[in-house]
């Protein structure tokens, strides 16, 4: 595995990023809430962890900087059990027990 930050400086990533933001210009997390916030960050849905195949061929989503820096990071650190109807991650403490 290569150093993951190295991938972000490639032409291939620049092209993928431009394609993703062109295809999905709105933040995916805000859209789940019915809000339109312009996306400026392309996120790997599943963390690539330095794997070039996952980095360049994994699923992507468009996010605003705020969601990528907070909500997405929280999801990756928590043991998410899915998402509620508002798009927020479910974890042991906020899971509907019905």
C-alpha positions, 0 to 999 in steps of 0.5 A, a space after each residue: 500500500 502506498 501513502 494515501 495522501 499521495 493519491 490526492 495529487 494525481 491527475 486521475 484523482 483530479 478527474 474523478 473529483 471533478 466528475 463526481 462534483 459535476 454529477 452530484 453537486 449537492 452534499 449527500 448528507 444534507 440532501 437526506 434532510 431535504 436541504 441543498 448545500 453545495 458540495 466541495 469535497 469528494 468522499 470515499 463511502 468506504 474508507 480506502 485505507 491506502 489501497 489504490 484500488 479502493 481509492 480510485 475505484 471505490 464508491 464516492 459521494 459529494 459532501 460539504 466540508 462541514 459534513 466531511 469534517 464532522 458527521 462523516 468522521 464521527 461515522 467512521 469512528 463509531 460503530 454505526 448500526 445504520 442510519 435513522 430517517 434523517 440520515 444520522 448514524 445509529 449507534 448503541 445509545 440512539 438506536 430505536 429499541 422497538 
